[in-house]
Amino acid sequence: MICLSDDRLAPSGARAAFARFRRDDHGGMAVPIALTVPVLFGFAMLAIDGGREFNLHTSAQQGADALALAGAAELDSRPDALVRANRAITSLVQNDARFGEGDSAIDGNSVGIRFLSSLPAQESAPITAANVTADPRKAKFVEVSAPPVRFQSLFGGVIGNGGERQVSPSRAVAGFESIACKVSPLFICNPFERTGVNLFTAIRDPLNKRRLIAMKEKSTTYFPGNFGYLQPAVGSGASEVREAMAAAEPKGCYKHSGVELRTGAIASTAEAMNTRFDIYDGYFKSERNNPVYRPALNVRKGWSYSGSNACNATLAYDRTATPAVNVSNKVPALGLPRDSCFYTNSCSFGGASMGGRVGDGSWDFETYWSYVHGPSTPKPNGWSNSNLPSRYEVYRYELENGLYRNVTVRGIQGSGAEKERGVPECTTQTLPTPEEDPLDRRVFYGAIMDCQALEEEYAISGGSAPPMPVTAFGVFFMTEPMDKNDGTLWVELVDVVEPGTTTARGIVHDIVRLHR
């Protein structure tokens, strides 16, 4: 047999190699990978850059927010509020650079600061110069504007454009509001306004704590020592004002940034305030056993009664005469004396504008103590007429040591004289002990306002006015029942209420929040 060769059946070497290549599946993804890896790598860098930029923007915004909140927390309307707010922004908050380049931390030394009295009604509206203030009394918001932050892009560096960008500047607006609850609908014109010392400094001086203040209702204009009424936090009528003045815990709360004044006289305010002294008269005559209007635990006031009807007690001494004169006249009971200058109409604190409404802080403690507690009872804490306590301190000592419960035996009066105890005797309701009761009914909380400044700006004496800013909420101690004839409230200013202090007692609450 003879076999013939055929080129079609015996391929050449090149054709064989091509055929093997077609059949070979090793390294089948090399080409697609080679083509797509640069693209994928680029997108990966973009994703990383995007994440870094987002985190940087968030971090910068949070830094601005923190600075704004720190500054807003100081905007309490005090004279040094803006100084403290600037210090808080520049010193109290430290934000470290995490995602930016170089000196990219958002701190108080790199931001712009503006204090604002108001915000535009529309949240999207820009803040203008009309919203800006340099008055610490009016500053309720702070705007912090952070500068742009440098950012080094990984992808930008690869494609050769340097890769440095800037994250847009961050901006934050925070505000402060203080809310006071359980406050009586009363305000007093700041007795220290324009005296050369601000209220918050003045109240730290023991002398000012024992200055007796004759709070008189405004007649034509408001000036230091006047008092007026606030619109009640609940309701709006005269009866709601009167009931809130008498209540142990008035309902509702007031804003520090603005309270509404209630113009016009309100009848029976003395009847409302005097429930604290176990005196129930007029509208409150049938309320003596209502716990809403319960009396204080220590109601010693210099009143006496004959027989067994304690609700018929009457004033037993001459409040316009000195303690020495009352003692010589053998009065049956003696209340806390007034400052000596009130007996001679010589009180001059604050000058003529004060109208003699604020005393000199000098009162006859020794005569009161000896007469009420007996000359053999030791004077506590080294107190004397040369080392005077406030009347509130004496009252609290009597209360905390049970001295108000005693029937006072006054040998200088002779036998058969009437005697006054400090315990309530008109009401028959069961009262708590001093240890069980955090409330002190001889104390009330009221607003203190800079009436002279408000008069100049808003003409508050003329009638209607917008909500008025409060300088502070004060703690007032009633030294004697309110006189129904002249309507004078005799008080000591115990303190101003500040969060975190013992006088706050859950009364004032500060709210700091972001607005933009």
MOKA-V680158 format. One record per residue. N is the residue number from 1. RES is the residue in three letters. SS is DSSP state (H for helix, E for strand, L for the rest). OMEGA is omega as a letter, one per 30 degrees, with the letter a starting at -180 (NA if undefined). D_FIRST is the distance of its C-alpha to the first C-alpha in Angstrom with 1 decimal. Layout:
N & RES & SS & OMEGA & D_FIRST
N & RES & SS & OMEGA & D_FIRST
//
This chain:
1 & MET & L & l & 0.0
2 & ILE & L & l & 3.7
3 & CYS & L & a & 6.5
4 & LEU & L & l & 9.9
5 & SER & L & l & 13.2
6 & ASP & L & a & 16.1
7 & ASP & H & a & 19.7
8 & ARG & H & a & 20.9
9 & LEU & H & a & 18.8
10 & ALA & L & a & 19.9
11 & PRO & L & l & 23.6
12 & SER & L & a & 25.8
13 & GLY & H & a & 28.3
14 & ALA & H & l & 31.2
15 & ARG & H & l & 29.6
16 & ALA & H & a & 28.8
17 & ALA & H & l & 32.4
18 & PHE & H & a & 33.8
19 & ALA & H & l & 31.8
20 & ARG & H & l & 33.1
21 & PHE & H & a & 36.6
22 & ARG & H & a & 36.5
23 & ARG & H & a & 35.6
24 & ASP & L & l & 38.1
25 & ASP & L & l & 41.5
26 & HIS & L & l & 43.4
27 & GLY & L & a & 46.6
28 & GLY & L & a & 46.5
29 & MET & L & a & 50.4
30 & ALA & H & a & 50.9
31 & VAL & H & l & 51.2
32 & PRO & H & l & 53.5
33 & ILE & H & a & 55.6
34 & ALA & H & a & 55.8
35 & LEU & H & a & 57.0
36 & THR & H & a & 59.5
37 & VAL & H & l & 61.0
38 & PRO & H & l & 63.5
39 & VAL & H & l & 64.6
40 & LEU & H & a & 65.1
41 & PHE & H & l & 66.9
42 & GLY & H & l & 69.1
43 & PHE & H & l & 70.0
44 & ALA & H & l & 70.7
45 & MET & H & l & 73.1
46 & LEU & H & l & 74.7
47 & ALA & H & l & 75.2
48 & ILE & H & l & 76.7
49 & ASP & H & l & 79.0
50 & GLY & H & l & 80.0
51 & GLY & H & l & 80.9
52 & ARG & H & a & 82.8
53 & GLU & H & l & 84.7
54 & PHE & H & l & 85.5
55 & ASN & H & l & 86.8
56 & LEU & H & l & 88.7
57 & HIS & H & l & 90.4
58 & THR & H & a & 91.2
59 & SER & H & l & 92.6
60 & ALA & H & l & 94.7
61 & GLN & H & l & 96.1
62 & GLN & H & l & 96.9
63 & GLY & H & l & 98.7
64 & ALA & H & l & 100.8
65 & ASP & H & a & 101.5
66 & ALA & H & l & 102.7
67 & LEU & H & l & 105.0
68 & ALA & H & l & 106.4
69 & LEU & H & l & 107.2
70 & ALA & H & l & 108.8
71 & GLY & H & a & 111.1
72 & ALA & H & a & 111.9
73 & ALA & L & a & 113.1
74 & GLU & L & a & 116.0
75 & LEU & L & a & 117.3
76 & ASP & L & l & 120.3
77 & SER & L & l & 122.8
78 & ARG & L & a & 124.6
79 & PRO & L & a & 125.9
80 & ASP & L & a & 123.2
81 & ALA & H & a & 120.3
82 & LEU & H & l & 118.5
83 & VAL & H & a & 118.9
84 & ARG & H & l & 117.5
85 & ALA & H & l & 114.6
86 & ASN & H & l & 113.7
87 & ARG & H & l & 113.9
88 & ALA & H & a & 111.7
89 & ILE & H & a & 109.0
90 & THR & H & a & 109.1
91 & SER & H & a & 109.6
92 & LEU & H & a & 108.7
93 & VAL & L & l & 105.0
94 & GLN & L & l & 102.2
95 & ASN & L & a & 98.8
96 & ASP & L & l & 96.0
97 & ALA & L & a & 93.2
98 & ARG & L & a & 89.9
99 & PHE & L & a & 87.4
100 & GLY & L & a & 89.1
101 & GLU & L & l & 89.3
102 & GLY & L & a & 92.2
103 & ASP & L & a & 95.6
104 & SER & L & l & 94.5
105 & ALA & L & l & 96.8
106 & ILE & L & a & 99.0
107 & ASP & L & a & 102.4
108 & GLY & L & a & 106.0
109 & ASN & L & a & 106.2
110 & SER & L & a & 103.4
111 & VAL & E & l & 104.3
112 & GLY & E & a & 106.8
113 & ILE & E & l & 109.5
114 & ARG & E & l & 111.6
115 & PHE & E & a & 114.1
116 & LEU & E & l & 114.5
117 & SER & L & a & 117.3
118 & SER & L & l & 115.2
119 & LEU & L & l & 111.8
120 & PRO & L & a & 110.9
121 & ALA & L & l & 111.0
122 & GLN & L & a & 107.3
123 & GLU & L & a & 104.9
124 & SER & L & a & 102.7
125 & ALA & L & a & 105.7
126 & PRO & L & l & 106.1
127 & ILE & L & a & 108.8
128 & THR & L & l & 111.4
129 & ALA & H & a & 114.5
130 & ALA & H & l & 116.6
131 & ASN & H & a & 115.0
132 & VAL & E & l & 115.6
133 & THR & L & l & 118.7
134 & ALA & L & a & 120.3
135 & ASP & L & a & 122.9
136 & PRO & L & l & 122.1
137 & ARG & L & a & 124.1
138 & LYS & L & a & 121.7
139 & ALA & L & l & 118.3
140 & LYS & L & a & 116.3
141 & PHE & E & l & 112.7
142 & VAL & E & l & 110.9
143 & GLU & E & l & 107.9
144 & VAL & E & l & 105.5
145 & SER & E & a & 103.2
146 & ALA & E & l & 100.5
147 & PRO & L & l & 98.9
148 & PRO & L & a & 95.2
149 & VAL & E & l & 93.0
150 & ARG & E & a & 90.3
151 & PHE & E & l & 86.7
152 & GLN & E & a & 83.7
153 & SER & L & l & 80.5
154 & LEU & H & a & 77.3
155 & PHE & H & l & 75.2
156 & GLY & H & l & 77.5
157 & GLY & H & a & 77.2
158 & VAL & H & a & 73.4
159 & ILE & L & l & 73.5
160 & GLY & L & l & 76.0
161 & ASN & L & l & 79.3
162 & GLY & L & l & 81.2
163 & GLY & L & a & 81.0
164 & GLU & E & l & 84.8
165 & ARG & E & l & 86.3
166 & GLN & E & l & 89.6
167 & VAL & E & a & 90.1
168 & SER & L & a & 92.8
169 & PRO & L & l & 96.3
170 & SER & L & a & 97.5
171 & ARG & E & l & 100.8
172 & ALA & E & l & 102.7
173 & VAL & E & l & 106.1
174 & ALA & E & a & 107.8
175 & GLY & E & a & 111.2
176 & PHE & E & l & 114.0
177 & GLU & E & l & 116.2
178 & SER & E & a & 118.8
179 & ILE & E & l & 119.9
180 & ALA & E & l & 123.2
181 & CYS & E & a & 123.9
182 & LYS & L & a & 127.1
183 & VAL & L & l & 129.2
184 & SER & L & a & 132.5
185 & PRO & L & a & 132.8
186 & LEU & E & l & 135.1
187 & PHE & E & l & 134.7
188 & ILE & E & l & 137.1
189 & CYS & E & a & 137.4
190 & ASN & L & a & 136.3
191 & PRO & L & a & 139.5
192 & PHE & L & l & 137.9
193 & GLU & L & l & 136.6
194 & ARG & L & l & 137.8
195 & THR & L & a & 139.8
196 & GLY & L & l & 137.8
197 & VAL & L & a & 135.8
198 & ASN & L & a & 132.9
199 & LEU & H & a & 132.9
200 & PHE & H & l & 130.2
201 & THR & H & a & 132.0
202 & ALA & H & a & 135.4
203 & ILE & L & l & 134.5
204 & ARG & L & a & 133.7
205 & ASP & L & l & 137.3
206 & PRO & H & l & 139.5
207 & LEU & H & a & 142.4
208 & ASN & H & l & 140.5
209 & LYS & H & a & 139.5
210 & ARG & L & l & 143.2
211 & ARG & L & l & 144.4
212 & LEU & E & a & 145.7
213 & ILE & E & l & 144.5
214 & ALA & E & a & 146.6
215 & MET & E & a & 143.9
216 & LYS & E & a & 145.7
217 & GLU & E & l & 144.3
218 & LYS & L & l & 143.7
219 & SER & L & l & 146.6
220 & THR & L & l & 145.7
221 & THR & L & l & 143.1
222 & TYR & L & l & 140.9
223 & PHE & L & a & 141.7
224 & PRO & L & a & 141.2
225 & GLY & L & l & 142.6
226 & ASN & E & l & 142.2
227 & PHE & E & l & 140.1
228 & GLY & E & a & 138.4
229 & TYR & E & l & 136.2
230 & LEU & E & l & 132.4
231 & GLN & L & a & 130.9
232 & PRO & L & l & 130.1
233 & ALA & L & l & 126.4
234 & VAL & L & a & 126.7
235 & GLY & L & a & 128.8
236 & SER & L & a & 131.0
237 & GLY & L & l & 134.6
238 & ALA & H & a & 137.6
239 & SER & H & l & 137.4
240 & GLU & H & l & 133.9
241 & VAL & H & a & 135.2
242 & ARG & H & a & 138.1
243 & GLU & H & l & 136.0
244 & ALA & H & l & 133.5
245 & MET & H & a & 136.4
246 & ALA & H & a & 137.7
247 & ALA & L & l & 134.4
248 & ALA & L & l & 133.4
249 & GLU & L & l & 129.8
250 & PRO & L & a & 129.7
251 & LYS & L & l & 126.6
252 & GLY & L & a & 124.0
253 & CYS & E & l & 123.1
254 & TYR & E & l & 123.9
255 & LYS & E & l & 121.7
256 & HIS & L & a & 122.7
257 & SER & L & a & 121.5
258 & GLY & E & l & 123.9
259 & VAL & E & l & 126.6
260 & GLU & L & l & 128.6
261 & LEU & E & l & 132.4
262 & ARG & E & a & 134.6
263 & THR & L & l & 137.8
264 & GLY & L & l & 141.1
265 & ALA & L & l & 143.3
266 & ILE & L & a & 142.3
267 & ALA & L & l & 145.0
268 & SER & L & l & 145.3
269 & THR & H & l & 143.1
270 & ALA & H & l & 145.7
271 & GLU & H & l & 145.5
272 & ALA & H & a & 141.7
273 & MET & H & a & 141.7
274 & ASN & H & l & 144.7
275 & THR & H & l & 142.8
276 & ARG & H & a & 141.5
277 & PHE & H & a & 145.1
278 & ASP & L & l & 145.7
279 & ILE & L & a & 147.7
280 & TYR & L & a & 146.9
281 & ASP & L & l & 148.7
282 & GLY & H & a & 148.3
283 & TYR & H & a & 144.8
284 & PHE & H & a & 143.9
285 & LYS & H & a & 147.0
286 & SER & H & a & 145.1
287 & GLU & H & a & 142.0
288 & ARG & L & l & 143.5
289 & ASN & L & l & 141.3
290 & ASN & L & a & 138.1
291 & PRO & H & l & 135.7
292 & VAL & H & a & 134.2
293 & TYR & H & a & 137.6
294 & ARG & L & a & 138.5
295 & PRO & L & l & 140.9
296 & ALA & L & l & 140.2
297 & LEU & L & l & 140.9
298 & ASN & L & a & 143.6
299 & VAL & L & l & 145.8
300 & ARG & L & a & 148.9
301 & LYS & L & a & 150.4
302 & GLY & L & l & 154.2
303 & TRP & E & l & 154.9
304 & SER & E & l & 157.2
305 & TYR & L & l & 158.5
306 & SER & L & l & 161.4
307 & GLY & L & a & 161.1
308 & SER & L & a & 157.8
309 & ASN & L & a & 156.0
310 & ALA & H & a & 153.6
311 & CYS & H & l & 152.3
312 & ASN & H & a & 155.7
313 & ALA & L & l & 155.4
314 & THR & E & a & 156.8
315 & LEU & E & a & 156.8
316 & ALA & L & a & 159.2
317 & TYR & L & a & 159.6
318 & ASP & L & a & 160.1
319 & ARG & L & a & 156.7
320 & THR & L & a & 158.4
321 & ALA & L & l & 160.7
322 & THR & L & l & 159.8
323 & PRO & H & a & 159.0
324 & ALA & H & l & 162.3
325 & VAL & H & l & 164.3
326 & ASN & H & l & 162.6
327 & VAL & H & a & 163.2
328 & SER & H & l & 166.9
329 & ASN & L & l & 167.1
330 & LYS & L & l & 165.7
331 & VAL & L & a & 163.0
332 & PRO & L & l & 161.4
333 & ALA & L & a & 157.8
334 & LEU & L & l & 156.1
335 & GLY & L & l & 152.7
336 & LEU & L & a & 150.6
337 & PRO & L & l & 152.7
338 & ARG & L & l & 151.7
339 & ASP & L & a & 151.4
340 & SER & H & a & 154.9
341 & CYS & H & l & 154.6
342 & PHE & H & a & 154.3
343 & TYR & H & a & 157.9
344 & THR & L & a & 159.3
345 & ASN & L & a & 157.0
346 & SER & L & a & 155.9
347 & CYS & L & a & 152.1
348 & SER & L & a & 150.8
349 & PHE & L & l & 147.1
350 & GLY & L & l & 145.0
351 & GLY & L & a & 148.0
352 & ALA & H & a & 149.6
353 & SER & H & a & 146.4
354 & MET & H & l & 146.0
355 & GLY & L & l & 149.3
356 & GLY & L & a & 150.3
357 & ARG & L & a & 147.5
358 & VAL & E & a & 146.1
359 & GLY & L & a & 148.2
360 & ASP & L & l & 148.6
361 & GLY & L & l & 147.2
362 & SER & L & a & 150.5
363 & TRP & L & a & 151.9
364 & ASP & L & l & 154.3
365 & PHE & H & a & 152.1
366 & GLU & H & l & 154.8
367 & THR & H & l & 157.2
368 & TYR & H & a & 154.6
369 & TRP & H & a & 153.3
370 & SER & H & a & 156.8
371 & TYR & H & a & 158.1
372 & VAL & H & a & 155.1
373 & HIS & H & l & 154.1
374 & GLY & L & a & 157.5
375 & PRO & L & a & 158.6
376 & SER & L & l & 157.7
377 & THR & L & a & 154.0
378 & PRO & L & l & 152.1
379 & LYS & L & a & 150.4
380 & PRO & H & l & 146.7
381 & ASN & H & a & 144.4
382 & GLY & H & a & 147.3
383 & TRP & L & l & 147.9
384 & SER & E & l & 151.2
385 & ASN & L & l & 152.6
386 & SER & L & l & 151.6
387 & ASN & E & a & 148.1
388 & LEU & L & l & 147.4
389 & PRO & L & l & 144.6
390 & SER & L & l & 143.4
391 & ARG & H & l & 144.8
392 & TYR & H & l & 141.4
393 & GLU & H & l & 141.1
394 & VAL & H & l & 144.5
395 & TYR & H & a & 143.5
396 & ARG & H & l & 140.2
397 & TYR & H & l & 142.1
398 & GLU & H & a & 144.5
399 & LEU & H & a & 141.6
400 & GLU & H & l & 139.5
401 & ASN & L & l & 142.5
402 & GLY & L & a & 144.0
403 & LEU & H & a & 147.2
404 & TYR & H & a & 147.0
405 & ARG & H & a & 147.8
406 & ASN & L & l & 151.2
407 & VAL & L & a & 154.5
408 & THR & L & l & 156.1
409 & VAL & L & a & 159.6
410 & ARG & L & a & 161.5
411 & GLY & H & a & 164.7
412 & ILE & H & a & 166.1
413 & GLN & H & a & 166.2
414 & GLY & L & a & 168.5
415 & SER & L & l & 168.3
416 & GLY & L & l & 167.0
417 & ALA & L & l & 164.9
418 & GLU & L & a & 161.7
419 & LYS & L & l & 158.4
420 & GLU & L & l & 154.9
421 & ARG & L & l & 151.8
422 & GLY & L & a & 148.4
423 & VAL & L & l & 146.6
424 & PRO & L & a & 146.2
425 & GLU & L & l & 148.9
426 & CYS & L & l & 148.6
427 & THR & L & l & 145.1
428 & THR & L & l & 144.6
429 & GLN & L & l & 140.9
430 & THR & L & a & 139.3
431 & LEU & L & l & 138.2
432 & PRO & L & l & 135.6
433 & THR & L & l & 136.6
434 & PRO & L & a & 136.0
435 & GLU & L & a & 133.1
436 & GLU & L & a & 131.5
437 & ASP & L & l & 131.9
438 & PRO & L & a & 130.0
439 & LEU & L & l & 131.9
440 & ASP & L & a & 135.2
441 & ARG & L & l & 137.1
442 & ARG & L & l & 139.6
443 & VAL & E & l & 136.6
444 & PHE & E & a & 134.8
445 & TYR & E & l & 132.0
446 & GLY & E & l & 132.5
447 & ALA & E & l & 131.1
448 & ILE & E & a & 132.6
449 & MET & E & l & 132.3
450 & ASP & L & a & 133.3
451 & CYS & H & a & 135.7
452 & GLN & H & l & 137.1
453 & ALA & H & l & 133.7
454 & LEU & H & l & 132.7
455 & GLU & H & a & 136.0
456 & GLU & H & a & 135.4
457 & GLU & H & a & 131.8
458 & TYR & H & a & 132.0
459 & ALA & L & a & 135.8
460 & ILE & H & a & 135.4
461 & SER & H & a & 139.1
462 & GLY & H & a & 139.1
463 & GLY & L & a & 137.1
464 & SER & L & l & 133.5
465 & ALA & L & l & 130.9
466 & PRO & L & l & 127.2
467 & PRO & L & a & 126.0
468 & MET & E & l & 127.5
469 & PRO & L & l & 125.9
470 & VAL & L & l & 127.3
471 & THR & L & l & 128.2
472 & ALA & E & l & 128.0
473 & PHE & E & a & 128.7
474 & GLY & E & l & 131.8
475 & VAL & E & a & 133.2
476 & PHE & E & l & 136.9
477 & PHE & E & l & 139.5
478 & MET & E & a & 142.4
479 & THR & L & a & 145.6
480 & GLU & L & l & 147.9
481 & PRO & L & l & 147.8
482 & MET & L & a & 147.4
483 & ASP & L & a & 150.8
484 & LYS & L & a & 150.9
485 & ASN & L & a & 153.6
486 & ASP & L & l & 152.0
487 & GLY & L & l & 148.4
488 & THR & L & l & 147.8
489 & LEU & E & l & 145.0
490 & TRP & E & a & 145.9
491 & VAL & E & l & 142.8
492 & GLU & E & l & 141.3
493 & LEU & E & a & 137.8
494 & VAL & E & a & 136.1
495 & ASP & E & l & 132.8
496 & VAL & E & a & 130.0
497 & VAL & L & l & 127.0
498 & GLU & L & l & 123.8
499 & PRO & L & l & 120.5
500 & GLY & L & l & 120.2
501 & THR & L & a & 124.0
502 & THR & L & a & 126.2
503 & THR & L & a & 128.1
504 & ALA & L & l & 124.9
505 & ARG & L & l & 124.7
506 & GLY & L & a & 121.9
507 & ILE & L & a & 123.9
508 & VAL & E & l & 121.8
509 & HIS & E & l & 118.0
510 & ASP & E & l & 116.1
511 & ILE & E & l & 112.9
512 & VAL & E & a & 110.6
513 & ARG & E & l & 107.5
514 & LEU & E & l & 105.1
515 & HIS & L & l & 105.7
516 & ARG & L & NA & 103.0
//
